[in-house]
Amino acid sequence: MSLSKRYALLGVVGMLAWQLLWQLRLAPSEVFPPAVAAGLAVAPMLPAALLATFRRPSAVFWAGVASLLYFCHAITELWTTPELWPLALVELALALWIIFSGNWDGLRAKLFSRFGAGKG
């Protein structure tokens, strides 16, 4: 597994930890019990975490798919809940981290092969 894919999986662990911290401690839900909100918050990333546990190559793909949901959630929180903007920015950064690090090998091959720069 490449270093960039390992960074993506590190981002998966970070996202899971961040969602639990957000939902259980920093800003618990006013609508759902905190445990239910935390379960719903980590649910999209659980398949990727489970696949990573079994060292499946598709774990990074599914982490990227789940990160698109977290990206949308972060943007929505930024616009609709101004008092939670720092929490949403961390979620946004983690989502982008997972998306770009999971795709870095392909991006590098495509971009740098055009310019003849080799590996970069």
Buried (B, 14 or more C-beta within 10 A) or exposed (E): EEEBBEBBBEBBEBBBEBBBBBBBEEBBBEEBEBEEBBBEBBEBBBBBBEBBEEEEEEBBBBBBBBBEEBBEBBBEBBEEEEEBBEBBEBBBBBBBBBBBBBBBBEEBEEEEEEEEEEEE
